Amino acid sequence: MIIRGQHIGAWAVTALLVAAIGGCAADRTADAGSITADGCIENYSPDVDYFPDKAEAEYARGWSVTYHRSYKVLRTTVESAGGHATAGSRHIESTYVLNHCGAPEPELTGDLAGAGVITIPTKTLADGGSVLYAALERLDVAESLVGEAERFIGPTEAPHFPKVSAQIASGKVAELGYDVNLEALADADPDFYTNYAGDQAMFAKIEELGIPVVYYFPYTESPLGAAEQLKFTSLFFNREAEANAIFDPIEQRYQALEQAVSAKVAKDGSKPTVVVGVIGSSGEVTTNQNDRFEEQLIRAAGGTALPDLPGGGKETLSLEAFLDIGADADFWLDLVFFPKYASKAEYLAADPRLDVLKALHSGDTFHRIGARGQDYFLNGAVDADVMLTDAVSLLHPELAPDHQLVYLGAVSD
């Protein structure tokens, strides 16, 4: 006969013993996987997964990552000339081992042969392309910025980058230039340097300084792929959880609007045409190929981008060819970096040949410098949902009737 109280007591003792044994095992795991205040592994164990939070490039095509307990393998691909129309064709594939400090480095054999090794979490970086400000700001690692190509954040943009602005104002961020002042870079001594285009001989000199060069460019990605720069940047700081928490709501809002656009286009067949290009001082026009950020944004917003050019880089057209292609386009997206003309009259005074552009007369000419200045290229590349709403409010205004432009700027008619 089992007395109920005795049965409970026996069960409780057994449970306590199991818990104690499990607790010891848990303690051993926790001890093996413990991280010091500076982010390094203490008491390394090959059986512990030191990256409980992981990121994935779901939309980006320019990078991928795999996790291997105590190190990550990051692969990047830079296509075309990045932001430079005259830089020529580029295709650079790179592999990096991001090795957790406190863990032994893996053998660089097989697929890892020739890979660069970067110890993580990193403490400092130099942003040679001036493209990662928004990711650094939002991941709360702005203090890691010790070098930049140029002062891309001015008085208009600064309120949207309080942490990065404070880091720059502190005097701790070297202005390196796009040709890279190697002495200034050596003094800054970042854990790694990022860029997307330039002289390979220059990059070789940077690596001779013992500074790894990480190739990355978000603007040949789709809007959501560009927003995944949050995830890309997080890999170097072990901040994947933070990156995912920021990205996921952006993705949800973007997809909801994109679905609404698709439904409308399927119903009424309306796909406004948008000619894309900037007229240079020489009279030639620089435009984008189809895989660039703007073209993918236009398509997601239910439009048709012109001209229709394959690839992920930039291309130069004669003004005559551009006007032939864009004369009847519903919209003109001027790719100018620093707008000189605020109205149709100013455009036509500068070049009367633009008179053939329907979009200039209808008040449907826009550029990338809105109320937030150059922030189109920074927060705009992260806020894919807001950027899409900007575009949809122009191409299909009934889907965003109360929206005020955030990143795009309008030219008055």
Secondary structure as UniProt FT lines:
FT   HELIX           4..32
FT   TURN            37..38
FT   TURN            46..47
FT   STRAND          63..68
FT   TURN            69..70
FT   STRAND          71..79
FT   TURN            80..83
FT   TURN            85..86
FT   STRAND          91..100
FT   TURN            101..102
FT   HELIX           110..112
FT   TURN            113..114
FT   STRAND          116..120
FT   STRAND          125..127
FT   TURN            128..129
FT   HELIX           133..138
FT   TURN            139..140
FT   HELIX           142..144
FT   STRAND          145..148
FT   TURN            155..157
FT   HELIX           158..160
FT   HELIX           162..169
FT   TURN            170..171
FT   STRAND          174..175
FT   TURN            177..180
FT   HELIX           182..188
FT   STRAND          193..195
FT   HELIX           200..208
FT   TURN            209..210
FT   STRAND          213..215
FT   HELIX           218..220
FT   HELIX           223..227
FT   HELIX           229..234
FT   TURN            235..238
FT   HELIX           240..268
FT   STRAND          273..276
FT   STRAND          278..279
FT   TURN            281..282
FT   STRAND          285..288
FT   TURN            290..291
FT   HELIX           293..300
FT   TURN            301..302
FT   STRAND          304..306
FT   STRAND          314..317
FT   HELIX           319..326
FT   TURN            327..328
FT   STRAND          331..334
FT   HELIX           344..350
FT   HELIX           352..356
FT   HELIX           358..362
FT   STRAND          365..367
FT   TURN            371..372
FT   HELIX           373..377
FT   HELIX           379..381
FT   HELIX           384..395
FT   HELIX           397..399
FT   TURN            401..402
FT   STRAND          409..412
//
